[in-house]
Amino acid sequence: MILLWALSPFGGQSVLRVLSTGYRSTSSGATFIYADTAQQSRFATFAQVSPASAASVIPRLAIQNSLYAATLLTSSAVKASTMDLWGNVKIPYLSSYSPTNGLSDWIDSPTTGDVVYSSLVGIPLLGDGTKNSSFTLESTYLELQCSNITEGPILELNSTILKTYETGEYEMDPWAFPNGTFQGGSVYDSSSTNRGLTFTIGLDTFINNTWNASRAAWGEKWAFPDYFKNETGIEITPSTLLFQSYKVGRNLRDPVVNSTSAYCKVAQVYVESSVNCEVSTGQTQNCAVVAQRPSKLPHVSSLLTHLNFPNVFRYFSDQLPKANGQNGVNGQNDVACYYINNTDVAFMTSAFRNASEGGAASAVLYNVPEKQFSQRLGQILNSYLMLSQFDIAATGPTTTNLGQNLTTAATVSSIEQIYITSRGWLGIFILASLFLLLAALSSVVLSHWLVNPEVLGSCSAMVRDSRYIQLPTGGSTLDGHEMTRQLKGLKLKRGVVDRSAYGVGTLGISTVDKAMNTTKREMYF
């Protein structure tokens, strides 16, 4: 009885606790597609040899320039995020948190703090965005080492490479200039009255025309560094990029206006990145680079960059300073200059507004530390270069707009809700149920064995008014407690207390010596 009593609450609780809910992770393999950042820039295929061909370039540049401006003016939180404005994963500068000399193994990449991203534009990816995933991807970016950041007179660049139909030189040969001179845009535009640009970039080293002559006639895509990864015996000279940001005043065309100049060594860095993507409860996928190492694939020397191809740099250096539509009017620098000064969008927009209202808001760059200057200018160059490779794919990649792409094996996992059975509570439930079943079966067996009917009640009630028991003084007028107290020593028995003339016994309550035992196969009243 005690055991049955103890099992009762456990049995009742076990039914409620046998089943609970939980989560289970399932994994499977998948193939993801992503944009190849080593692919040829679309600038390589642009040609402005007539008004018609120039007009076809304008809408493509308009899209790219709009996306570029959006990346510069996006919030500081997005700039520091692991993904760009459109949800593409951004690649960090490996050198921003780890020395790269002699590095060959994976090194964990911090998602906050010291990490600096190589571009404001991430790598478009096609994969399962509804599940958690992990994969590796190959990418490349420009990395600068800027020094000698000083304020001084303007160094006018040789703009032979930039001549287009607008100057009337339809037959311009983009290869007709020697290495060693800085080719790039001028602070002055082609007009003699309009203000010019507020910054320019120039480069002093370009690929030899021998390569162009042997390939251009076949329409082959070759104007990208990795085209030469299997070539041997190539002599590659380090390149220097000259950046000049002009101290904008009310008279931009003043020939003695000063500028901030910086000389930057340029390298094309190839890295392999390990990426984890997690899906939050709101079904939003968040991706981040969690580890990096130098690429193990064969590549050409890092000295050869995308900028060393004349037609690429021709449009790159001409269009980048114009991309934000700022030409120095009202003393305003280009937004890119304010970004190099301070990446916070609130600073950038307030400085731009102050300048438009007559305040002194020229971007001061000569006192920006060399490391930050190099990283921020590199971010600007990489963002514009990547958009020239796959522009609209950045806002929504498809298999057709990614351009040249790569595939990678991914591990895809998902979390699904499941029911969990508690073995302990299930065991208690089964044990309690078995005891109840045994109790029920024993009741049947005992009922079969019993001759007398089951009467379990108050003894004082059963003997009250009984003619077979000698009651104490007061008889049936005594209350139950008093009668029980007075009869406490009396032993009672249920049995045959009388028989009729026909021999049929009468069942009742009497003392042990007067009540006879009952037997089977007899009839009783």
ZIGI-V780482 format. One record per run of one state. SS is the DSSP state (2 for helix, 1 for strand, 0 for the rest). FROM is the first residue (numbers start at 1). TO is the last residue. If there is no record, write none. Layout:
SS;FROM;TO, SS;FROM;TO
//
This chain:
0;1;1, 2;2;17, 0;18;18, 1;19;35, 0;36;41, 2;42;45, 0;46;50, 2;51;72, 0;73;75, 2;76;80, 0;81;82, 1;83;83, 0;84;88, 1;89;89, 0;90;91, 1;92;92, 0;93;93, 2;94;96, 0;97;106, 1;107;108, 0;109;116, 1;117;117, 0;118;122, 1;123;123, 0;124;124, 1;125;126, 0;127;131, 1;132;153, 0;154;157, 1;158;158, 0;159;159, 2;160;162, 0;163;164, 2;165;167, 0;168;182, 1;183;184, 0;185;198, 1;199;203, 0;204;208, 2;209;218, 0;219;224, 2;225;228, 0;229;238, 1;239;246, 0;247;257, 1;258;279, 0;280;284, 1;285;294, 0;295;305, 2;306;308, 0;309;309, 2;310;322, 0;323;328, 2;329;331, 0;332;334, 2;335;341, 0;342;344, 2;345;356, 0;357;369, 2;370;394, 0;395;404, 1;405;421, 0;422;422, 2;423;449, 0;450;458, 2;459;463, 0;464;474, 2;475;477, 0;478;479, 2;480;486, 0;487;491, 1;492;499, 0;500;504, 1;505;511, 0;512;515, 1;516;516, 0;517;523, 1;524;524, 0;525;525
//
